[in-house]
Amino acid sequence: MNKTLGRGRHVGTPDTREVIRDAARARFLAEGYQSVTLRQVASDAGVDVALISYYFGSKQGLFGAAMALPINPAQLVASLLDGDPGTLAERLLRTLVSVWDSPDAGAQMQAVAITALGDPDMTRLMRDGVGREVINRIAEHLGGPDGTQRAVAFSTQIAGLIFARYLLKLEPIASMQAQEVVDLLGPSLQLALEPHPRRTTSASERQQTTLTTTARRRS
């Protein structure tokens, strides 16, 4: 007999995890990542919301399972943020390449990415669920008034790497060894994460701007 928890909801049946996963996928595709709550998914699946935490840990974990991601990108990034800020880009890049290069996880990630490219709903969902979560975590860690911009600059370069190496398989980047990729792209990625000092305008530049503005007004 199946056990129930409150209002007849199922607890721990053999198919409970799949029922939750399917309900979450349908919700995510219909409404996007941000709008979906765990209580909504629990209601759709006919289970207590506590079971979602039991099986998937968090909304990010549920999203990863619903989208058949072999890893949780947001959690993976979060686990790499602590440490020397000067080697953050290298840590993130090395781990990313390791995951995407692996025969099992990499193949799954490529399949999901290819599906997302051909399905507008999936594209939106992956953008909100993976992109936003990853960018927000990096931005929060970096801090500062330009933290989000730096996180976006980093993530944009990473997205370009994934597209070129794993989807288009462009040479020579597609055939490079992992360490070669790290050596090639690590410095520019680290630069993207570094604070960018605001450029100050020199006195001569201010004077030239004033002269130009005055000339325009007279013409």
Beta strands, then each sheet from edge to edge (+ up, - down):
strand 1: 3-4
strand 2: 10-11
sheet 1: 1+ 2-
end
